[in-house]
Amino acid sequence: MINGQKIWTSGAHYSDYGILLTRTDPTVAKHKGLTMFFLDMKSPGVEVRPIKQASGASDFNEVYFTDVRIPDSQRLGNVNDGWNVSLTTLMNERMSIGAGVATGFPELFDFCNSLMLEDGPAIENRAVRSKLASWAVKASGLKYTSMRAISALSRGERPGPENSIGKLVAGSMIQDVATYALDLQGAAGALSGPEDAEVAGKFQAMLLRAPGTRVEGGTDEIMRNIIAERVLGLPGDIRVDKDVPFNKIPTKGRA
Amino acid sequence: MNFDDTAQEAAFRAEAKAWIGANAPKQYEDELRKASLGRVALKGANILEVAKAWQKKKADAGWACLHWPKEYGGRGASPIERVIWQQEEGPFGRLSSMFIIGHGMCGPTMMAFAGEEQKRKYLPPLPPARRSGASCSPSPPAAPTSPACAPVPRSTATNG
């Protein structure tokens, strides 16, 4: 019997099945009392509520579980071993490196090639060219980092935690690129509808979506921890609640 | 570092390219190519339907879930072949974004931990997108933060 709620469930509105990590023992440390199940998303007691994003889209949901019954035959892994099971889930996600990460650079480069500023084409403006050059260097760095991972795959090796760098760099870059593209548009950057904006609101949509990149799949802070601890071998971050039973973790300033 | 394909990789790339060239929904190529982060939509078409049709076509020809074993509807391809496929699929790959969680996370978790009977029942409908999956787990990568889903008892429900 499951009760609870999970926010930011991508695609739950068109999903038939879900996998679900539940807390089955709150008296042990937080990563020890979890159990994984799979379930039919149409099960009685499952309610999917869409989240409306700043961009107007609804790609994510908040899912509520009220007295949802899941048979033990749908348990994945051992009771209270859900953390290990979820590591399998997450490792698989990290293997999907593929075609590289979005940086916004190709879009910005195209835009600057067609944009006219007061004193001529944007692409001939020294300030614009300087910005483009910096981002071109960063985009190339990302491209070849990803090529290095692909070469490792080609040799039959598994890409390691160093691949956390891609999303970390690209996430803030795409935000900066989209902001700059809007700055270049001046007053036209503040659009009232996609039809009225330069290149049909492309950079506005990018700007509104970009912060999500820095959160999803591990926040910037988590990526930095991974790089610090597992790539550079720096001492681990302080984790004060690592060994505290889940139900003893303070949730208020003062008891 | 050598970024060139091996002979075997080049043969795979040529085969993938030829199949995509002959089968991809080219009427949407321009729109998909222009789609940027935060906005993948098609004018005058339901993207979920277009995506499901492309997914089914790929599955029927053995080009869906390349990294999955054949017995569960995949191709049993190597990781590098999967990368080559993604490069060749290009903008059409954006159609697969709504199946990433089912194919990339839920399916492989089921493969590792479900019983054989369950795997045979629940996995094969995923590659052709007859069914799709969502993950109510903490977002990747592994971060020992608060529990994501359905904490028990109910009074301790938290965000994930």
Chai-1 contact restraints between the chains, C-beta under 6 A:
chainA,res_idxA,chainB,res_idxB,connection_type,confidence,min_distance_angstrom,max_distance_angstrom,comment,restraint_id
A,I2,B,A150,contact,1.0,0.0,6.0,A-B,restraint_1
A,N3,B,R154,contact,1.0,0.0,6.0,A-B,restraint_2
A,G4,B,A150,contact,1.0,0.0,6.0,A-B,restraint_3
A,G4,B,P151,contact,1.0,0.0,6.0,A-B,restraint_4
A,G4,B,A157,contact,1.0,0.0,6.0,A-B,restraint_5
A,Q5,B,A157,contact,1.0,0.0,6.0,A-B,restraint_6
A,K6,B,C136,contact,1.0,0.0,6.0,A-B,restraint_7
A,K6,B,A148,contact,1.0,0.0,6.0,A-B,restraint_8
A,K6,B,C149,contact,1.0,0.0,6.0,A-B,restraint_9
A,K6,B,G160,contact,1.0,0.0,6.0,A-B,restraint_10
A,I7,B,N159,contact,1.0,0.0,6.0,A-B,restraint_11
A,T9,B,A134,contact,1.0,0.0,6.0,A-B,restraint_12
A,T9,B,C136,contact,1.0,0.0,6.0,A-B,restraint_13
A,S10,B,I101,contact,1.0,0.0,6.0,A-B,restraint_14
A,G11,B,M98,contact,1.0,0.0,6.0,A-B,restraint_15
A,G11,B,I101,contact,1.0,0.0,6.0,A-B,restraint_16
A,G11,B,A134,contact,1.0,0.0,6.0,A-B,restraint_17
A,A12,B,A134,contact,1.0,0.0,6.0,A-B,restraint_18
A,S15,B,S132,contact,1.0,0.0,6.0,A-B,restraint_19
A,S15,B,G133,contact,1.0,0.0,6.0,A-B,restraint_20
A,S15,B,A134,contact,1.0,0.0,6.0,A-B,restraint_21
A,D16,B,R131,contact,1.0,0.0,6.0,A-B,restraint_22
A,D16,B,S132,contact,1.0,0.0,6.0,A-B,restraint_23
A,Y17,B,G133,contact,1.0,0.0,6.0,A-B,restraint_24
A,G18,B,A134,contact,1.0,0.0,6.0,A-B,restraint_25
A,G18,B,C136,contact,1.0,0.0,6.0,A-B,restraint_26
A,I19,B,C106,contact,1.0,0.0,6.0,A-B,restraint_27
A,I19,B,T109,contact,1.0,0.0,6.0,A-B,restraint_28
A,I19,B,S135,contact,1.0,0.0,6.0,A-B,restraint_29
A,L20,B,C136,contact,1.0,0.0,6.0,A-B,restraint_30
A,L20,B,C149,contact,1.0,0.0,6.0,A-B,restraint_31
A,L21,B,S137,contact,1.0,0.0,6.0,A-B,restraint_32
A,L21,B,A148,contact,1.0,0.0,6.0,A-B,restraint_33
A,L21,B,C149,contact,1.0,0.0,6.0,A-B,restraint_34
A,T22,B,C149,contact,1.0,0.0,6.0,A-B,restraint_35
A,T22,B,A150,contact,1.0,0.0,6.0,A-B,restraint_36
A,R23,B,P147,contact,1.0,0.0,6.0,A-B,restraint_37
A,R23,B,P151,contact,1.0,0.0,6.0,A-B,restraint_38
A,R23,B,V152,contact,1.0,0.0,6.0,A-B,restraint_39
A,H31,B,P144,contact,1.0,0.0,6.0,A-B,restraint_40
A,S55,B,G38,contact,1.0,0.0,6.0,A-B,restraint_41
A,V63,B,C136,contact,1.0,0.0,6.0,A-B,restraint_42
A,F65,B,A150,contact,1.0,0.0,6.0,A-B,restraint_43
A,L76,B,F113,contact,1.0,0.0,6.0,A-B,restraint_44
A,G77,B,F113,contact,1.0,0.0,6.0,A-B,restraint_45
A,V85,B,F113,contact,1.0,0.0,6.0,A-B,restraint_46
A,S86,B,S137,contact,1.0,0.0,6.0,A-B,restraint_47
A,L87,B,A142,contact,1.0,0.0,6.0,A-B,restraint_48
A,T88,B,T109,contact,1.0,0.0,6.0,A-B,restraint_49
A,T88,B,A112,contact,1.0,0.0,6.0,A-B,restraint_50
A,T89,B,M105,contact,1.0,0.0,6.0,A-B,restraint_51
A,T89,B,T109,contact,1.0,0.0,6.0,A-B,restraint_52
A,T89,B,S137,contact,1.0,0.0,6.0,A-B,restraint_53
A,L90,B,P140,contact,1.0,0.0,6.0,A-B,restraint_54
A,L90,B,P141,contact,1.0,0.0,6.0,A-B,restraint_55
A,L90,B,A142,contact,1.0,0.0,6.0,A-B,restraint_56
A,N92,B,G104,contact,1.0,0.0,6.0,A-B,restraint_57
A,N92,B,M105,contact,1.0,0.0,6.0,A-B,restraint_58
A,N92,B,P108,contact,1.0,0.0,6.0,A-B,restraint_59
A,E93,B,G104,contact,1.0,0.0,6.0,A-B,restraint_60
A,E93,B,M105,contact,1.0,0.0,6.0,A-B,restraint_61
A,E93,B,P140,contact,1.0,0.0,6.0,A-B,restraint_62
A,R94,B,P141,contact,1.0,0.0,6.0,A-B,restraint_63
A,S96,B,G104,contact,1.0,0.0,6.0,A-B,restraint_64
A,G98,B,V83,contact,1.0,0.0,6.0,A-B,restraint_65
A,G98,B,Q86,contact,1.0,0.0,6.0,A-B,restraint_66
A,A99,B,Q86,contact,1.0,0.0,6.0,A-B,restraint_67
A,A99,B,Q87,contact,1.0,0.0,6.0,A-B,restraint_68
A,A102,B,L37,contact,1.0,0.0,6.0,A-B,restraint_69
A,E107,B,S36,contact,1.0,0.0,6.0,A-B,restraint_70
A,M147,B,F3,contact,1.0,0.0,6.0,A-B,restraint_71
A,I150,B,V83,contact,1.0,0.0,6.0,A-B,restraint_72
A,S151,B,M1,contact,1.0,0.0,6.0,A-B,restraint_73
A,L153,B,P79,contact,1.0,0.0,6.0,A-B,restraint_74
A,L153,B,I80,contact,1.0,0.0,6.0,A-B,restraint_75
A,S154,B,I80,contact,1.0,0.0,6.0,A-B,restraint_76
A,K202,B,S36,contact,1.0,0.0,6.0,A-B,restraint_77
A,A205,B,G38,contact,1.0,0.0,6.0,A-B,restraint_78
A,A205,B,R39,contact,1.0,0.0,6.0,A-B,restraint_79
A,M206,B,S36,contact,1.0,0.0,6.0,A-B,restraint_80
A,M206,B,L37,contact,1.0,0.0,6.0,A-B,restraint_81
A,M206,B,G38,contact,1.0,0.0,6.0,A-B,restraint_82
A,L208,B,G38,contact,1.0,0.0,6.0,A-B,restraint_83
A,R209,B,L37,contact,1.0,0.0,6.0,A-B,restraint_84
A,R209,B,G38,contact,1.0,0.0,6.0,A-B,restraint_85
A,E216,B,S139,contact,1.0,0.0,6.0,A-B,restraint_86
A,G217,B,S139,contact,1.0,0.0,6.0,A-B,restraint_87
A,G217,B,P140,contact,1.0,0.0,6.0,A-B,restraint_88
A,G218,B,P141,contact,1.0,0.0,6.0,A-B,restraint_89
A,I222,B,A143,contact,1.0,0.0,6.0,A-B,restraint_90
